[in-house]
């Protein structure tokens, strides 16, 4: 079992952003996955056991795991992975547009797991998103943000990122388990 509290509190270890797939139910024109090339990268997807082994064998200390997809609720075993990560002692943040709230409800409630939900007003239906949010909000901790203007009273407005904002201090892993040291290098390589 990996120590959570002290490593996160002392900011030791890296953040690991795992992309389970390069697919989404929305087709937003400003998708960060397609930035700056305008072309969605392709990668072979691996399964649940491959991700568990990858995280277990990771050579650097991990303090936090981000689970994204592009839309991770399109992967049926995503809750199993999140529940396993929490059991192993990691703090987990799942980035989602709440496409499949029933799948998200399979994630066990725990203080180390949170859903970071984003509503995309030009590409998603407000009613669908609002119903999904109401369905999960009492089960699991969820923060809601919006791209564009604020249509939901319970959300925070998010500014769209620029390429300079992508030079962060965490690792990014593609669906085929290829490691990048930042979003910036990930997008730079996909451009080639």
N, C-alpha and C positions, 0 to 999 in steps of 0.2 A: 504494500500500500504506500502510495506516495503522499508526502506531507503537503497539505494544502495551505492551511492558515498562515504559517510563517513564511513560506516561499512567496505567496501572493502579497502578504503584508510588507515584506522586505524587498519586494519587486525582484526577486531572484528567479531566474529562468526566463524562458522565451514564451511568446504566444505562438501557438500553432494553429494556422487557419487551414482546415481541411475542406476541400471542395469535393463533395461526393459525386457530383456530375456537372456537366456544363449544359444543363437544360433548364428551362423555366416555362411556366404556363403563360407568362406575359411576354410581350414582344416590345419592350420599352426601347425607344430610339436612343436613349442615353445610357444604355446598359454598360456598367463599368467593365463587364467581361469583354465586351467588344471594343473598349477604348484601348489604344488610339487607332486601331486598324480598321474598325467597322466590320470585322469578320469574327464570328464566334469560333474560338478554338475547338478542336476535337481531341478527345482523349478516350482511350479504352477505360471502362469502369471496372474497379475491383470490388470484391464483396466484403461483407462484415468481418470475416475472420482475417482477411488481409489488412484491414484498417486496424484491428486490435493488435495484430502482430507488429505493424508499423509503429504504432504509438508506443507499445511496450518496449520495442527495441530502439527507440529514438535515442541518438547519441548525446543529445543535449538535454538539460533540465527544462521541463515544461511547467509553466505556472498556470496556463490558461489555454483552453482549446475552443476555437471558434469553429462551428459547424455551419457550412454554407453549401450552396448548391452549384449552381446559382439558386435553385429552389430545392432545399433538402427534403421538404415534405413530399417530394415526388419519389423518394426512395423508401420502400416499404420497411426496411430494417433500420432506418435512421433512429427510431426510439430505442432500439436495442443497443445501438452504439452509444447514444447519449447516456442511457442508464448504466452501461458498463464503464464509461469514462468517469461518471460521478462515483460509482462504486470504487474505482481505482484511486480516487482522491483528487481528481481534477475539477477545476471550476469550468463550467461549460456555458457558452453562449451560442444559441442557435439563431441564425439570421434567416428570416422567412417572411413571405408575403401572406402567410396563413392559408395557403392554397388547400391544404388538407387538415382541417382542425381535428378530425377524428384520429388521425395519426399522431398529431402533437399531443393529444390527450393520453397517449400511451407512455409518454415520458413521465417518470415518477416525480412527484413533487419533492423538491429538495432545495435547501438554501444555496447550493452551489450550481444550480441550473437556472437559466433565464432565457426567455425568447425575446429577441430583438426584432420586432415586426415593423415592416415598412409598407405604407400604403402609397401606391403610385397613381395619383389622381387621373392622369390622362390615359392610363392603360388598364386600370382595374375598375371593378364595379364597387361603388361605395357600400351598397347594401350587402354584397357578399362579404366584403372585408369586415364590416361592422358586426354581422352575424357570427363570423368566425371568431372575432375578438371576444364577443360576449360569451361564446361557448367555452373558451379556454381561460379567461381572465381569473376565474375563481379557483382554477385547478393549478395553475402554474404562474410564476412571476413573468410578466410580460411588459415590455416598454414598447410604445408605438411611436414611430416617426413618420413623417410624410415628405415626399419629394414634391417640390412646387409650392403650392399654397396650402394653408391649413383648412381642411374641410371637417376634421374630426375634433371635437372639443377635448378629448382625452389624449391627444398626440402632441409630440414636439415636432417643430419644423426642422427638417434636415437640409443642409446646404449640399449641393452636388459637389463631389470632389473633383480636384484638378490633378493632373499628372504629378505635380510637385508634392501633393498630399500623400502619394503612394509610397514614399520612401520611409517606411515605418520600420519598427524594430521587431518584426515577427516573421516567422517562416510561413510560406504558403505551399500547400501540397495539392497537386492536380489530381484528378480522378484516377490517373494511372500511377500514382505514388511518386511522381517526379517532384523534387524539392526545389523551391526557389527561396532566396533569402529575403525577398520583399515582393510586394505587388509590382513594384516598378520593374524589377528584373524579370518577373513573370510575364508582364506585358511586352517588355522589350524583346524577349526571346520569341514570343508568339508572333511578333512582327516579322521575323526572319523567314 
